[in-house]
C-alpha cells in the first residue's frame, strides 16, 4: 500500500517523502501540503492498493507532463480497478472502472476541461427515481413484514444488509419538534460513526454534512411522514464535509414510513451510491 505524488514536471515521489517536500519548496511536508499541490499546482495524487488504484487531480490545472506520467503509470497496471476523482468547483468521485475505461475517461476530462464556473451552482438537487423504486419493489415484500410483525432486530438487519449493503437507517421523527434521530444504523454510513469502539448508535442528522444538507434531508423525512407515502429520488448534492470540504455526492434514496404513534413517526431510509446520476447540465457528462 503506497501513496504517490506526480509533480507538475512529471516527477514521481512517494507521498510524505523528504524529496517531495523539498521539490515543493517546503521544509515540512504532510497531507495538507500535498492536498494544496493537487488542488492549486497541477499535481496528481495516486493511492496504490495493488489491484485497486485511486487517482486525484484537477483537470483545469494539471500539466501535460503530469498527465503523461499518470497515464504511463496506469498502463503498467492494466489489470487494476481505477477510481477517478477530479476537481472543478467541487470534488467528483466516479465509481471504480477497468483501467482502460478509466484512462479513456481521464482523456475525456482533459479534452473537455474548462475554467471553473464563476456563477453559483445549485447545491441540493433531487428528482423522482425509477431506479430507487425498482430497488424498493424488489425488496419490500420481504422487508416490510419484518417491521410489521416485530421480528427480531437481527432478522431485519440481515435482510436490509442483504438488499442494500448496509446503506440503511431506521429514523424516529418527532413531527412536533421536527427532530430526527436514528433508531438503528446499517454499516454503510461512515460519517455517522464515532470511530472504533464507539457504542453510541443514535445520532442526530444535523451532526453530519453541513447544516443546509442536514435540514434538506430532514425536510424529506417530514414530507414522507406527512404524506404517509414512500419517496423515491435521485440526489445530486454538493455537501460540505468537515474533513474534505465541498464534495459532490450522488445517490438514489428511498424514504418509507413504517408506523406512527402520535407525533412520533418511524421511517426507513435507504440509499445507494450512483455516480451516473447527473442533475447538473452545465457539468461535464460522458456519453456512450
Number of C-alpha atoms within 10 A of each C-alpha: 8 10 16 18 26 26 26 21 14 18 15 19 18 15 21 17 13 16 13 22 18 12 12 16 10 11 9 11 18 13 10 8 14 22 16 12 20 23 21 14 18 23 28 29 24 23 18 16 13 12 11 18 21 17 22 22 28 24 24 19 20 20 19 14 17 21 24 13 19 22 18 11 13 20 14 10 17 14 14 20 20 26 20 20 17 21 19 19 18 16 19 18 18 17 14 16 17 14 22 17 13 21 20 12 16 21 15 14 18 18 10 12 15 13 10 11 11 7 6 7 12 11 15 17 16 18 12 14 17 13 14 22 17 11 19 21 10 12 15 13 10 14 17 14 12 17 16 10 8 9 11 10 11 9 13 18 18 13 16 20 16 11 18 17 16 20 20 25 22 20 26 21 23 19 16 9 9 14 15 24 19 20 16 16 20 19 14 18 13 10 12 18 18 12 9 6 7 8 9 8 14 15 18 13 19 18 11 17 20 16 14 14 19 16 14 14 15 19 14 13 26 20 14 19 25 12 10 16 13 18 21 24 20 25 23 23 21 24 22 20 13 11 7 9 14 19 18 19 20 24 19 25 26 22 26 24 21 18 15 15 8 8 11 18 22 22 27 22 20 25 24 20 16 16 16 12 16 19 17 14 7 9 11 14 13 8 4 3
